[in-house]
Amino acid sequence: MSLQSSVTPAIVVMSFCLCGAAPAPIAPPEGTPQIMTARDGGSDKPVIITSDTKAYCTRLLNIIDAYGPALPQDVDSLRMQGADMCREGHIRSGIVRLRRALVELKETTHS
């Protein structure tokens, strides 16, 4: 038995092990929320957005509105900016504003 015949199977086996080491990415099913990041203003931390639809904008607006008509000025300003951006088609930026308004609102009501 020659040296070459014993080396060849080892190379073939090693090449099979390396093939397919990184599977191709699979696209999520239609309608599945995707995680995206957006930067807004001077903040260094990205805001994670799990949905970018007008329906999600409406859902956030309804949650904010459920707190009542007497919103703090900064929350109301963020709410109006977010609603305007969503209406104009800037969904991701609008969602960032609406989520920030909701966080501010929760901080002021739980303090």
BAZA-506154 format. One line per field, with one value per atom (N, C-alpha, C, O, CB): y, z, x; residue in three letters. Coordinates in nm, 4 decimals, always signed. Atoms other than C-alpha are relative to their C-alpha. Glycine has a CB too. Example, Ala and Ser with C-alpha at 12.3 -4.5 7.8 and 13.67 -1.06 7.14 Angstrom:
BEGIN
v = [-0.1190/-0.4500/+0.1200/+0.1181/+0.0027/-0.1190/-0.1060/+0.1090/+0.2198/+0.0462]
w = [+0.0000/+0.7800/+0.0000/+0.0665/+0.1246/-0.0060/+0.7140/+0.0730/+0.0899/-0.1415]
u = [+0.0890/+1.2300/+0.0900/+0.1936/-0.0992/-0.0820/+1.3670/-0.0770/-0.0261/+0.0414]
type = [ALA/ALA/ALA/ALA/ALA/SER/SER/SER/SER/SER]
end
This chain:
BEGIN
v = [-0.1167/+0.0000/+0.1228/+0.1325/-0.0001/-0.1183/+0.3345/+0.1097/+0.1057/+0.0499/-0.1133/+0.6553/+0.0855/+0.1398/+0.0855/-0.0840/+0.8371/-0.0545/+0.0243/+0.0110/+0.0568/+0.5972/+0.0226/+0.0304/-0.1487/-0.0249/+0.6551/+0.1492/+0.1845/-0.0568/-0.1440/+1.0365/+0.0494/+0.1390/+0.0739/-0.0452/+1.0760/-0.0095/+0.0879/-0.0810/+0.0037/+0.9503/+0.1025/+0.1551/-0.1384/-0.0989/+1.1810/+0.1383/+0.2132/+0.0018/-0.1299/+1.4839/+0.0081/+0.1112/+0.0244/+0.0023/+1.3829/+0.0168/+0.0925/-0.1320/-0.0087/+1.3402/+0.1413/+0.1955/-0.1025/-0.1357/+1.6764/+0.1004/+0.1946/+0.0393/-0.0938/+1.8520/-0.0115/+0.0890/-0.0246/+0.0151/+1.7037/+0.0676/+0.1223/-0.1474/-0.0637/+1.8315/+0.1513/+0.2157/-0.0376/-0.1446/+2.1842/+0.0502/+0.1647/+0.0431/-0.0418/+2.1907/+0.0139/-0.0738/-0.1017/-0.0208/+2.3327/+0.0428/+0.0334/-0.1234/-0.0446/+2.4667/+0.1212/+0.1393/+0.0324/-0.1184/+2.7889/-0.0126/+0.0136/+0.1324/+0.0160/+2.7208/+0.1337/+0.2386/-0.0664/-0.1210/+2.9700/+0.0557/-0.0210/-0.0289/-0.0593/+3.2189/-0.0310/-0.0354/+0.1524/+0.0308/+3.1361/+0.1220/+0.1763/-0.1255/-0.1163/+3.4173/-0.0390/-0.1494/+0.0519/+0.0315/+3.4378/-0.0037/+0.0594/+0.1030/+0.0048/+3.3563/+0.1390/+0.2280/-0.0935/-0.1285/+3.6414/+0.0408/-0.0410/-0.0079/-0.0524/+3.8593/-0.0157/+0.0331/-0.0663/+0.0164/+3.7590/+0.1285/+0.1788/-0.1192/-0.1217/+4.0639/-0.0256/-0.1315/+0.0512/+0.0095/+4.1254/+0.1020/+0.2091/+0.0202/-0.0927/+4.2874/+0.0916/+0.0457/-0.0748/-0.0997/+4.6067/+0.0998/+0.1133/+0.0704/-0.1037/+4.8782/+0.1338/+0.1433/-0.0275/-0.1356/+5.2486/+0.0928/+0.0730/+0.0431/-0.1003/+5.5408/+0.1270/+0.1670/+0.0257/-0.1181/+5.8466/+0.1086/+0.0868/-0.0326/-0.1128/+6.1838/-0.0257/-0.0891/+0.0298/+0.0121/+6.1947/-0.1236/-0.1402/+0.1195/+0.1183/+5.8664/-0.0945/-0.1170/-0.0713/+0.0929/+5.6237/-0.1433/-0.2268/+0.0071/+0.1352/+5.3160/-0.0187/+0.0673/-0.0308/+0.0236/+5.1626/-0.0376/-0.0973/-0.1103/+0.0370/+5.1226/-0.1220/-0.1186/+0.1184/+0.1220/+4.7724/+0.0074/+0.0297/-0.1258/-0.0044/+4.7651/-0.1389/-0.1934/+0.1095/+0.1351/+4.4337/-0.0030/-0.1093/-0.0768/-0.0083/+4.5504/+0.1377/+0.2349/-0.0286/-0.1299/+4.8279/+0.0209/+0.0480/+0.0134/-0.0164/+4.8520/+0.1155/+0.1567/-0.1302/-0.1053/+5.1236/-0.0525/+0.0222/+0.0568/+0.0609/+4.8821/+0.0061/+0.0272/-0.1467/-0.0080/+4.8777/+0.1446/+0.1681/-0.0521/-0.1417/+5.2606/+0.0251/+0.0878/+0.0939/-0.0190/+5.2556/-0.0659/-0.0107/-0.0560/+0.0705/+5.0018/+0.0813/+0.0937/-0.1387/-0.0824/+5.2215/+0.1257/+0.1657/+0.0376/-0.1199/+5.5301/-0.0326/+0.0450/+0.0576/+0.0399/+5.3435/-0.0239/+0.0101/-0.1261/+0.0238/+5.2374/+0.1329/+0.1503/-0.0857/-0.1320/+5.5964/+0.0727/+0.1324/+0.0850/-0.0688/+5.7333/-0.0592/+0.0096/-0.0051/+0.0642/+5.4837/+0.0593/+0.0412/-0.1501/-0.0641/+5.6772/+0.1245/+0.1770/+0.0363/-0.1153/+5.9644/+0.1208/+0.1244/+0.0343/-0.1178/+6.3022/+0.0952/+0.1766/+0.0753/-0.0940/+6.4836/-0.0582/-0.1038/+0.0312/+0.0521/+6.3754/+0.1102/+0.2272/-0.0569/-0.1002/+6.5496/+0.0573/-0.0091/-0.0619/-0.0700/+6.7983/-0.0757/-0.0848/+0.1384/+0.0711/+6.5970/-0.1280/-0.1633/-0.0331/+0.1209/+6.2789/+0.0352/-0.0327/-0.0739/-0.0417/+6.4615/+0.0419/+0.0124/+0.1155/-0.0417/+6.6137/-0.1212/-0.1257/+0.0905/+0.1216/+6.2729/-0.0773/-0.1330/-0.0889/+0.0693/+6.1230/+0.0639/-0.0059/+0.0008/-0.0706/+6.3900/-0.0188/-0.0404/+0.1501/+0.0212/+6.3587/-0.1416/-0.1607/+0.0244/+0.1392/+5.9801/-0.0247/-0.0927/-0.0926/+0.0170/+5.9939/+0.0644/+0.0068/+0.0610/-0.0680/+6.2456/-0.0803/-0.0959/+0.1404/+0.0773/+6.0376/-0.1276/-0.1625/-0.0351/+0.1208/+5.7197/+0.0325/-0.0400/-0.0685/-0.0407/+5.9005/+0.0361/+0.0111/+0.1185/-0.0415/+6.0371/-0.1139/-0.0946/+0.1150/+0.1151/+5.6891/-0.0254/-0.1170/+0.0164/+0.0216/+5.7212/-0.0872/-0.0425/+0.1371/+0.0907/+5.4184/-0.0244/-0.0114/-0.1324/+0.0342/+5.3246/+0.1184/+0.1023/-0.0485/-0.1188/+5.6792/+0.0339/+0.0744/+0.1208/-0.0246/+5.7207/-0.0945/-0.0540/-0.0126/+0.0992/+5.4009/+0.0326/+0.0155/-0.1421/-0.0380/+5.5184/+0.1088/+0.1003/+0.0490/-0.1093/+5.8386/-0.0502/-0.0127/+0.1113/+0.0503/+5.6534/-0.0886/-0.0815/-0.0785/+0.0841/+5.3994/+0.0843/+0.0556/-0.1024/-0.0900/+5.6786/+0.0706/+0.0863/+0.1048/-0.0636/+5.8552/-0.0961/-0.0565/+0.0473/+0.0993/+5.5349/-0.0259/-0.0422/-0.1302/+0.0186/+5.4867/+0.1186/+0.1006/-0.0171/-0.1204/+5.8471/-0.0019/+0.0331/+0.1277/+0.0028/+5.8015/-0.1023/-0.0759/-0.0324/+0.1032/+5.4813/+0.0452/+0.0159/-0.1336/-0.0491/+5.6466/+0.1050/+0.1076/+0.0579/-0.1053/+5.9425/-0.0549/-0.0012/+0.1108/+0.0538/+5.7273/-0.0999/-0.1232/-0.0659/+0.0996/+5.4687/+0.0608/-0.0100/-0.1154/-0.0631/+5.7185/+0.0299/+0.0831/+0.1272]
w = [+0.0000/+0.0000/+0.0000/+0.0789/+0.1225/+0.0130/-0.1022/+0.0927/+0.1426/-0.1457/-0.0868/+0.0991/-0.0602/+0.0125/+0.0254/+0.0680/-0.1599/+0.0178/+0.0323/-0.1488/-0.0140/-0.1288/+0.1395/+0.1533/-0.0307/-0.1339/+0.2461/+0.0254/+0.1114/+0.1041/-0.0169/+0.2162/-0.0728/-0.0233/-0.0513/+0.0807/-0.0503/+0.0754/+0.0757/-0.1276/-0.0729/+0.1618/+0.1129/+0.1405/+0.0566/-0.1071/+0.4464/-0.0539/+0.0090/+0.0721/+0.0615/+0.2165/-0.0416/-0.0229/-0.1211/+0.0418/+0.0774/+0.1212/+0.1156/-0.0743/-0.1220/+0.4278/+0.0574/+0.0995/+0.1053/-0.0526/+0.5392/-0.0853/-0.0322/+0.0081/+0.0864/+0.2366/+0.0206/+0.0130/-0.1471/-0.0279/+0.3114/+0.1310/+0.1430/+0.0046/-0.1283/+0.6671/-0.0131/+0.0568/+0.1013/+0.0171/+0.5483/-0.0850/-0.0713/-0.0614/+0.0845/+0.2917/+0.0861/+0.1668/-0.1158/-0.0745/+0.4353/+0.1432/+0.2250/-0.0018/-0.1366/+0.7469/+0.0361/+0.1526/+0.0176/-0.0233/+0.7088/-0.0859/-0.2061/-0.0331/+0.0792/+0.6035/-0.0533/+0.0069/+0.0833/+0.0607/+0.3778/+0.0891/+0.1488/-0.1418/-0.0833/+0.5606/-0.0572/-0.1786/+0.0117/+0.0392/+0.5539/+0.0281/+0.1386/+0.0755/-0.0168/+0.4986/+0.0910/+0.0793/-0.1386/-0.0872/+0.7685/-0.0799/-0.1852/+0.1141/+0.0691/+0.6681/-0.0125/+0.0676/+0.0736/+0.0241/+0.5329/+0.1219/+0.1783/-0.1250/-0.1127/+0.8079/+0.1338/+0.2353/+0.0058/-0.1241/+1.0673/+0.0312/-0.0551/-0.0096/-0.0339/+1.2520/-0.0046/+0.0366/+0.1391/+0.0037/+1.1939/+0.0950/+0.1154/-0.1424/-0.0903/+1.4370/-0.0813/-0.1566/+0.1086/+0.0691/+1.3020/+0.1026/+0.2102/-0.1125/-0.0897/+1.4616/-0.0698/-0.1915/+0.0461/+0.0533/+1.4152/+0.0994/+0.2205/-0.0273/-0.0867/+1.5506/-0.0134/-0.1230/-0.0378/-0.0013/+1.6507/+0.0818/+0.1975/+0.0557/-0.0732/+1.7467/+0.0390/-0.0356/+0.1232/-0.0457/+1.9475/+0.0829/+0.1355/+0.0781/-0.0825/+2.1260/-0.0620/-0.1830/+0.0185/+0.0484/+2.0994/-0.0051/-0.0761/+0.0874/-0.0038/+2.1723/-0.1105/-0.1286/+0.1383/+0.1014/+1.8862/+0.0657/+0.1734/-0.0974/-0.0464/+1.9344/-0.0802/-0.2033/-0.0157/+0.0690/+1.8516/-0.0316/+0.0563/+0.0851/+0.0460/+1.6475/-0.0513/-0.1358/-0.1111/+0.0405/+1.6058/-0.1080/-0.1632/+0.1185/+0.1055/+1.3617/-0.0617/+0.0074/+0.0546/+0.0649/+1.1070/-0.0912/-0.2104/-0.0799/+0.0769/+0.9977/+0.0567/+0.1713/+0.0002/-0.0475/+1.0179/+0.1091/+0.1978/-0.1163/-0.1044/+1.2243/+0.1356/+0.2378/-0.0357/-0.1254/+1.4867/+0.0509/+0.1714/-0.0193/-0.0396/+1.4851/+0.0679/+0.1736/-0.1235/-0.0555/+1.5473/+0.1359/+0.2268/-0.0950/-0.1289/+1.8263/+0.1086/+0.2195/-0.0120/-0.0982/+2.0017/+0.0334/+0.1496/-0.0518/-0.0242/+1.9585/+0.0934/+0.1839/-0.1335/-0.0854/+2.1157/+0.1438/+0.2377/-0.0551/-0.1351/+2.4119/+0.0697/+0.1866/-0.0048/-0.0580/+2.4677/+0.0332/+0.1401/-0.0966/-0.0210/+2.4310/+0.1158/+0.1754/-0.1266/-0.1104/+2.6893/+0.1355/+0.2333/-0.0001/-0.1246/+2.9565/+0.0308/+0.1420/-0.0066/-0.0231/+2.9140/-0.0799/-0.1352/+0.1455/+0.0829/+2.7454/+0.0600/-0.0127/-0.0247/-0.0648/+2.9995/-0.0002/+0.1029/+0.1459/+0.0110/+2.8719/+0.0327/+0.0037/-0.1416/-0.0207/+2.9855/-0.1353/-0.2383/+0.0760/+0.1238/+2.7276/-0.0845/-0.2063/+0.0320/+0.0768/+2.6292/-0.0625/-0.1747/+0.0890/+0.0523/+2.5867/-0.1149/-0.2176/+0.1106/+0.1050/+2.3831/-0.1262/-0.2378/+0.0497/+0.1142/+2.1610/-0.0751/-0.1979/+0.0462/+0.0639/+2.0950/-0.0682/-0.1763/+0.1025/+0.0584/+2.0322/-0.1323/-0.2306/+0.0974/+0.1224/+1.7754/-0.1108/-0.2269/+0.0291/+0.0991/+1.6028/-0.0576/-0.1788/+0.0636/+0.0447/+1.5875/-0.0895/-0.1915/+0.1191/+0.0806/+1.4554/-0.1377/-0.2390/+0.0723/+0.1279/+1.1864/-0.0889/-0.2087/+0.0239/+0.0787/+1.0790/-0.0555/-0.1712/+0.0857/+0.0475/+1.0568/-0.1140/-0.2132/+0.1152/+0.1023/+0.8551/-0.1309/-0.2393/+0.0495/+0.1187/+0.6164/-0.0603/-0.1623/+0.0346/+0.0549/+0.5623/+0.0592/+0.0156/-0.1444/-0.0692/+0.7895/+0.1226/+0.2368/+0.0413/-0.1025/+0.9874/+0.1112/+0.2293/-0.0631/-0.1026/+1.1636/+0.0911/+0.2130/-0.0653/-0.0822/+1.2801/+0.0871/+0.2024/-0.0893/-0.0777/+1.3891/+0.1177/+0.2274/-0.0880/-0.1076/+1.5913/+0.1093/+0.2280/-0.0554/-0.1003/+1.7604/+0.0902/+0.2122/-0.0684/-0.0789/+1.8720/+0.0901/+0.2070/-0.0930/-0.0787/+1.9852/+0.1155/+0.2256/-0.0898/-0.1081/+2.1844/+0.1075/+0.2266/-0.0550/-0.0977/+2.3465/+0.0829/+0.2041/-0.0718/-0.0716/+2.4357/+0.1022/+0.2142/-0.0986/-0.0905/+2.5897/+0.1194/+0.2318/-0.0747/-0.1103/+2.7953/+0.0957/+0.2174/-0.0540/-0.0839/+2.9198/+0.0806/+0.1986/-0.0871/-0.0663/+3.0022/+0.1141/+0.2216/-0.1014/-0.1042/+3.1965/+0.1168/+0.2326/-0.0586/-0.1067/+3.3891/+0.0856/+0.2073/-0.0588/-0.0775/+3.4914/+0.0811/+0.1872/-0.0936/-0.0727/+3.5964/+0.1073/+0.2011/-0.0964/-0.0992/+3.7916/+0.1048/+0.1961/-0.0694/-0.0972/+3.9841/+0.1285/+0.2214/-0.0560]
u = [+0.0855/+0.0000/+0.0900/+0.1840/-0.0972/-0.0849/+0.1449/-0.0493/-0.1618/+0.0026/+0.0330/+0.1489/-0.1103/-0.1935/+0.1238/+0.0983/-0.0611/-0.1418/-0.2353/+0.0336/+0.1341/-0.3554/-0.0580/-0.1801/+0.0032/+0.0518/-0.3841/-0.0225/-0.1032/+0.0954/+0.0158/-0.3532/-0.1249/-0.1933/+0.1245/+0.1124/-0.6204/-0.1326/-0.2080/-0.0076/+0.1273/-0.9121/-0.0067/-0.1146/-0.0226/+0.0008/-0.8099/-0.0321/-0.1069/+0.1343/+0.0287/-0.8161/-0.1453/-0.2098/+0.0909/+0.1409/-1.1539/-0.0909/-0.1878/-0.0333/+0.0812/-1.2966/+0.0053/-0.0968/+0.0485/-0.0135/-1.1585/-0.0761/-0.1349/+0.1470/+0.0713/-1.3055/-0.1502/-0.2210/+0.0351/+0.1423/-1.6487/-0.0385/-0.1482/-0.0375/+0.0275/-1.6265/-0.0078/-0.0860/+0.1065/-0.0007/-1.5536/-0.1158/-0.1589/+0.1296/+0.1121/-1.8313/-0.1252/-0.1560/-0.0239/+0.1230/-2.1492/+0.0216/-0.0699/-0.0803/-0.0265/-1.9825/-0.0843/-0.1198/+0.1477/+0.0826/-2.1815/-0.1256/-0.1208/+0.0785/+0.1216/-2.5407/-0.0499/-0.0271/-0.1088/+0.0557/-2.7133/-0.1093/-0.1847/-0.0550/+0.1055/-2.9385/-0.1377/-0.1573/+0.0193/+0.1371/-3.3070/-0.0857/-0.0835/-0.0543/+0.0879/-3.5559/-0.1167/-0.1699/-0.0523/+0.1136/-3.8269/-0.1296/-0.1393/-0.0111/+0.1288/-4.1846/-0.0616/-0.0328/-0.0962/+0.0667/-4.3960/-0.0818/-0.1545/-0.0909/+0.0757/-4.5419/+0.0693/+0.0197/-0.1316/-0.0748/-4.2827/+0.0747/+0.1466/+0.0981/-0.0737/-4.1483/+0.1501/+0.1973/-0.0411/-0.1439/-3.7810/+0.0585/+0.0012/+0.0531/-0.0655/-3.5433/+0.0893/+0.1751/+0.0811/-0.0800/-3.3945/+0.0493/-0.0088/-0.0811/-0.0470/-3.1936/-0.0098/+0.0059/+0.1440/+0.0077/-3.2367/+0.0667/+0.0575/-0.1478/-0.0617/-3.0428/-0.0833/-0.1224/+0.1521/+0.0848/-3.2362/+0.0663/+0.1023/-0.1394/-0.0567/-3.0970/+0.1432/+0.2178/-0.0818/-0.1372/-2.7772/+0.0257/+0.1357/+0.0369/-0.0161/-2.8326/+0.1025/+0.1018/-0.1344/-0.1009/-2.5408/-0.0517/+0.0045/+0.1228/+0.0521/-2.7507/-0.1041/-0.1903/-0.0609/+0.1024/-2.9507/-0.1320/-0.1338/+0.0444/+0.1330/-3.3239/-0.0418/-0.0390/-0.1033/+0.0390/-3.4430/-0.1484/-0.2315/+0.0325/+0.1381/-3.7606/-0.0351/+0.0358/-0.0210/+0.0369/-3.9409/-0.1064/-0.1349/-0.0478/+0.1006/-4.2055/+0.0082/+0.0387/-0.1432/-0.0064/-4.2175/-0.1209/-0.1070/+0.1300/+0.1225/-4.5790/-0.0818/-0.0640/-0.0825/+0.0897/-4.8406/-0.0925/-0.1340/-0.0825/+0.0842/-5.0491/+0.0695/+0.0043/-0.0336/-0.0747/-4.7728/+0.0010/-0.0074/+0.1452/+0.0099/-4.7715/-0.1340/-0.1404/+0.0167/+0.1344/-5.1458/-0.0123/-0.0742/-0.1061/+0.0043/-5.1039/+0.0693/+0.0173/+0.0658/-0.0706/-4.8455/-0.0788/-0.0849/+0.1387/+0.0819/-5.0667/-0.1163/-0.1471/-0.0536/+0.1123/-5.3595/+0.0443/-0.0276/-0.0663/-0.0516/-5.1450/+0.0271/-0.0075/+0.1290/-0.0286/-5.0272/-0.1294/-0.1414/+0.0854/+0.1275/-5.3813/-0.0798/-0.1627/-0.0830/+0.0718/-5.5088/+0.0386/-0.0339/+0.0272/-0.0411/-5.3166/-0.0822/-0.0754/+0.1465/+0.0857/-5.5617/+0.0430/+0.1529/-0.0019/-0.0286/-5.5776/+0.1029/+0.1598/-0.1267/-0.0922/-5.3572/+0.1419/+0.1911/-0.0462/-0.1363/-5.0145/+0.0996/+0.0743/+0.0264/-0.1048/-4.6967/+0.0447/+0.0327/+0.1212/-0.0334/-4.5680/+0.1028/+0.0872/+0.0525/-0.1017/-4.2585/-0.0556/-0.0192/+0.1193/+0.0629/-4.4650/-0.0927/-0.0930/-0.0773/+0.0921/-4.7284/+0.0761/+0.0334/-0.0884/-0.0809/-4.4591/+0.0553/+0.0494/+0.1148/-0.0508/-4.2994/-0.1115/-0.0922/+0.0695/+0.1148/-4.6436/-0.0404/-0.0655/-0.1185/+0.0391/-4.7294/+0.1046/+0.0698/-0.0198/-0.1063/-4.3906/-0.0080/+0.0016/+0.1392/+0.0085/-4.4243/-0.1199/-0.1090/-0.0061/+0.1209/-4.7799/+0.0181/-0.0215/-0.1223/-0.0234/-4.6786/+0.0946/+0.0710/+0.0571/-0.0972/-4.3801/-0.0625/-0.0390/+0.1224/+0.0666/-4.5880/-0.0964/-0.1027/-0.0748/+0.0956/-4.8538/+0.0706/+0.0180/-0.0829/-0.0751/-4.5887/+0.0812/+0.1473/+0.0921/-0.0703/-4.4408/+0.1367/+0.2064/+0.0139/-0.1276/-4.1361/-0.0275/-0.0173/+0.0676/+0.0508/-4.2492/+0.1022/+0.0701/-0.0400/-0.0990/-3.9257/+0.0295/+0.0354/+0.1292/-0.0273/-3.8504/-0.1206/-0.1056/+0.0366/+0.1212/-4.2113/-0.0122/-0.0505/-0.1219/+0.0069/-4.1977/+0.1016/+0.0737/+0.0249/-0.1010/-3.8778/-0.0566/-0.0431/+0.1315/+0.0573/-4.0547/-0.1134/-0.1222/-0.0517/+0.1132/-4.3671/+0.0472/-0.0074/-0.0965/-0.0524/-4.1687/+0.0667/+0.0545/+0.0995/-0.0629/-3.9680/-0.1079/-0.0927/+0.0908/+0.1104/-4.2951/-0.0599/-0.0920/-0.1082/+0.0569/-4.4266/+0.0913/+0.0438/-0.0263/-0.0951/-4.1097/-0.0071/-0.0110/+0.1445/+0.0110/-4.1295/-0.1296/-0.1312/+0.0064/+0.1298/-4.4960/-0.0008/-0.0546/-0.1110/-0.0049/-4.4328/+0.0889/+0.0593/+0.0524/-0.0868/-4.1490/-0.0701/-0.0514/+0.1281/+0.0673/-4.3659/-0.1177/-0.1497/-0.0491/+0.1151/-4.6633/+0.0408/-0.0354/-0.0961/-0.0445/-4.4602/+0.0919/+0.1345/+0.0717/-0.0903/-4.2468/-0.0706/-0.0098/+0.0591]
type = [MET/MET/MET/MET/MET/SER/SER/SER/SER/SER/LEU/LEU/LEU/LEU/LEU/GLN/GLN/GLN/GLN/GLN/SER/SER/SER/SER/SER/SER/SER/SER/SER/SER/VAL/VAL/VAL/VAL/VAL/THR/THR/THR/THR/THR/PRO/PRO/PRO/PRO/PRO/ALA/ALA/ALA/ALA/ALA/ILE/ILE/ILE/ILE/ILE/VAL/VAL/VAL/VAL/VAL/VAL/VAL/VAL/VAL/VAL/MET/MET/MET/MET/MET/SER/SER/SER/SER/SER/PHE/PHE/PHE/PHE/PHE/CYS/CYS/CYS/CYS/CYS/LEU/LEU/LEU/LEU/LEU/CYS/CYS/CYS/CYS/CYS/GLY/GLY/GLY/GLY/GLY/ALA/ALA/ALA/ALA/ALA/ALA/ALA/ALA/ALA/ALA/PRO/PRO/PRO/PRO/PRO/ALA/ALA/ALA/ALA/ALA/PRO/PRO/PRO/PRO/PRO/ILE/ILE/ILE/ILE/ILE/ALA/ALA/ALA/ALA/ALA/PRO/PRO/PRO/PRO/PRO/PRO/PRO/PRO/PRO/PRO/GLU/GLU/GLU/GLU/GLU/GLY/GLY/GLY/GLY/GLY/THR/THR/THR/THR/THR/PRO/PRO/PRO/PRO/PRO/GLN/GLN/GLN/GLN/GLN/ILE/ILE/ILE/ILE/ILE/MET/MET/MET/MET/MET/THR/THR/THR/THR/THR/ALA/ALA/ALA/ALA/ALA/ARG/ARG/ARG/ARG/ARG/ASP/ASP/ASP/ASP/ASP/GLY/GLY/GLY/GLY/GLY/GLY/GLY/GLY/GLY/GLY/SER/SER/SER/SER/SER/ASP/ASP/ASP/ASP/ASP/LYS/LYS/LYS/LYS/LYS/PRO/PRO/PRO/PRO/PRO/VAL/VAL/VAL/VAL/VAL/ILE/ILE/ILE/ILE/ILE/ILE/ILE/ILE/ILE/ILE/THR/THR/THR/THR/THR/SER/SER/SER/SER/SER/ASP/ASP/ASP/ASP/ASP/THR/THR/THR/THR/THR/LYS/LYS/LYS/LYS/LYS/ALA/ALA/ALA/ALA/ALA/TYR/TYR/TYR/TYR/TYR/CYS/CYS/CYS/CYS/CYS/THR/THR/THR/THR/THR/ARG/ARG/ARG/ARG/ARG/LEU/LEU/LEU/LEU/LEU/LEU/LEU/LEU/LEU/LEU/ASN/ASN/ASN/ASN/ASN/ILE/ILE/ILE/ILE/ILE/ILE/ILE/ILE/ILE/ILE/ASP/ASP/ASP/ASP/ASP/ALA/ALA/ALA/ALA/ALA/TYR/TYR/TYR/TYR/TYR/GLY/GLY/GLY/GLY/GLY/PRO/PRO/PRO/PRO/PRO/ALA/ALA/ALA/ALA/ALA/LEU/LEU/LEU/LEU/LEU/PRO/PRO/PRO/PRO/PRO/GLN/GLN/GLN/GLN/GLN/ASP/ASP/ASP/ASP/ASP/VAL/VAL/VAL/VAL/VAL/ASP/ASP/ASP/ASP/ASP/SER/SER/SER/SER/SER/LEU/LEU/LEU/LEU/LEU/ARG/ARG/ARG/ARG/ARG/MET/MET/MET/MET/MET/GLN/GLN/GLN/GLN/GLN/GLY/GLY/GLY/GLY/GLY/ALA/ALA/ALA/ALA/ALA/ASP/ASP/ASP/ASP/ASP/MET/MET/MET/MET/MET/CYS/CYS/CYS/CYS/CYS/ARG/ARG/ARG/ARG/ARG/GLU/GLU/GLU/GLU/GLU/GLY/GLY/GLY/GLY/GLY/HIS/HIS/HIS/HIS/HIS/ILE/ILE/ILE/ILE/ILE/ARG/ARG/ARG/ARG/ARG/SER/SER/SER/SER/SER/GLY/GLY/GLY/GLY/GLY/ILE/ILE/ILE/ILE/ILE/VAL/VAL/VAL/VAL/VAL/ARG/ARG/ARG/ARG/ARG/LEU/LEU/LEU/LEU/LEU/ARG/ARG/ARG/ARG/ARG/ARG/ARG/ARG/ARG/ARG/ALA/ALA/ALA/ALA/ALA/LEU/LEU/LEU/LEU/LEU/VAL/VAL/VAL/VAL/VAL/GLU/GLU/GLU/GLU/GLU/LEU/LEU/LEU/LEU/LEU/LYS/LYS/LYS/LYS/LYS/GLU/GLU/GLU/GLU/GLU/THR/THR/THR/THR/THR/THR/THR/THR/THR/THR/HIS/HIS/HIS/HIS/HIS/SER/SER/SER/SER/SER]
end
